[in-house]
């Protein structure tokens, strides 16, 4: 069965019609048609691309103007459903699109040819590592320059227009080079739909002379996408559930651990429902913080090997069965591959594959479907959580600081903790903020984002802008700092909605901790 995106009622194209509600857990919700009625003067590539972005839920595009994309930007600005946000450089525009995609389910940025494309490349690579559908649009060379052996500015001085394209091939799931109008419609639509289906970034290069030229292929409002939803193999699903239920029901003290791929699998809710049904102790990997509600009655903290939340590792590693949902076992998350886990005790559930211990494995099984079906087959077993409750010792409170005493990290994060609510979100920078923010206890509906797989220093600055733009109802707290200095911080307020905790080498006293700073 196909899934309809947008509205097929072209007769009402003059109206801005909401089709779906705001997506949750990073799901893509494709919300509305263009607010403008169609006329022949708008039968252009630029307006088609603008309307497509609005259709898929993008209302803010992060950009850096350049001479190769100026005409395209004019057409994006002309779309009432789009808000163009200028950024100080292309890397930050890409980071902002990353943060936006985390909150909205899809993001977009527009840069100029090569000098802009290679600058934004690092941000797109980070979005790829986090399975985020970011649409990276580049204003490309004039279509008349292709095949002429000309040397263009903003390049490295060679008559080769493919350098940027070749670079993006390794960090995007689809690349569209639009240098003629005949296939522009198909290339653009394929790129955007592929980003949504694969939940990965895509690259679209549009020749700078094409956005304003009318063409018959754009003579009607864009027909809504029809994306076929992924479905599980029914027999494979039944077999996987049967094997997993047998494996877990005979365990004495099984546990569940959530991983970062819960987001791309859109299985966060199903994972929690499974935990509700089975009663297992519930933990998360560090890169999955924020994807599982920490107020859940069976939540025991972050499993991170030797640096886990207190008493969490003891419960997970002593379990005789553990279910990992969407894990990534890299050198960071495994603390240098030092986790005391045994493969024969583990069920590894990836977005479309289930592996039971050393085998068997079941492909074409969607994580969400698997959890929903498994919840009906598991016996309730709270042994692991009861063991945790028995050994758990509540955390102490930081010692009270003396007047003029340099601000300690534990005191600082006590203040940050008090700021958190359902109306806030935390963006944690690479480095010290990773580790200190792991200790925060997130209230219900409090957002939390960081980039653990790629770990790009500076990511949080642009991502904070993008995230805040995507969820204007949230107060966004960015914890920023690298790992190279002694730990001390300063509090800055920006515009009332964004709070940035910046790390400096100098000591900061509690007297600095005020709204007037």
Secondary structure, 3 states (H helix, E strand, C coil): CEEECCCCCHHHCCCCCECCCCCCCCCCCCCECCCCCCCHHHCEHHHHHHHHHHHCCCCEEEECCCCCCHHHHHHHHCCCCCEEEECCCHHHHHHHHHHHHHHHCCEEEEEECCCCHHHHHHHHHHHHHCCCCEEEEEEECCHHHCCCCCCCCCCCCCCCCCHHHHHHCCCCCCEEEECCCCCHHHHHHHHHHHHHHHCCCEEEEEECCCCCCECHHHCCCCCCCEEECCCCCHHHHHHHHHHHHHHHHCCCCCEEEECHHHCCCCCHHHHHHHHHHHCCEEEEEHHHCCCCCCCCCCEEEEECHHHCCCCHHHHHHCCCCEEEECCCCCCCCCCCCCCCCCHHHEEEEECCEEEECCCCEEECCCHHHHHHHHHCCCCCCCHHHHHHHHHCCCCCCCCCCCCCCECCHHHHHHHHHHHCCCCEEEEECCCHHHHHHCCCCCCCCCEEEECCCCCCCCHHHHHHHHHHHHCCCCEEEEEECCCCCCCCEEEEEECCCEEEEEECCCCCEHHHCCCCC
